[in-house]
């Protein structure tokens, strides 16, 4: 099972996390957090 995680930060308060699993059942999860990250 291989998992690819791509993290893209556009602003200090916006974080987009896309996780794609290359399993027989591919699942794409997109989460957007509006929490300030330091």
Backbone torsions as a table, in degrees:
resi	resn	phi	psi	omega
1	UNK	NA	125.3	179.2
2	UNK	-116.7	135.8	-179.7
3	UNK	-123.0	125.2	178.7
4	UNK	-106.7	124.4	-179.5
5	UNK	-115.8	121.3	179.0
6	UNK	-113.4	121.9	-179.5
7	UNK	-112.4	122.1	179.5
8	UNK	-122.1	124.1	180.0
9	UNK	-109.7	119.2	178.6
10	UNK	-95.6	-39.7	177.9
11	UNK	-139.7	162.0	179.5
12	UNK	-57.2	-18.2	-176.9
13	UNK	-110.0	3.0	-179.1
14	UNK	-127.3	124.0	179.6
15	UNK	-132.7	124.6	179.3
16	UNK	-109.7	124.4	-179.9
17	UNK	-119.0	120.9	178.5
18	UNK	-116.4	121.2	179.7
19	UNK	-117.0	126.0	179.8
20	UNK	-123.2	124.9	-179.0
21	UNK	-103.8	128.7	-177.7
22	UNK	-92.0	55.5	178.6
23	UNK	-103.6	168.1	177.6
24	UNK	-46.6	-31.8	176.7
25	UNK	-112.3	96.2	-177.8
26	UNK	-73.8	128.8	179.7
27	UNK	-125.7	127.2	178.0
28	UNK	-109.0	123.0	-179.7
29	UNK	-118.2	123.4	178.2
30	UNK	-116.1	120.9	179.9
31	UNK	-121.9	136.1	178.5
32	UNK	-118.6	121.5	-179.3
33	UNK	-110.4	134.8	179.6
34	UNK	-104.7	28.8	179.4
35	UNK	-95.7	136.3	-179.4
36	UNK	-69.3	126.3	179.5
37	UNK	-108.2	140.3	-178.8
38	UNK	-106.7	NA	NA
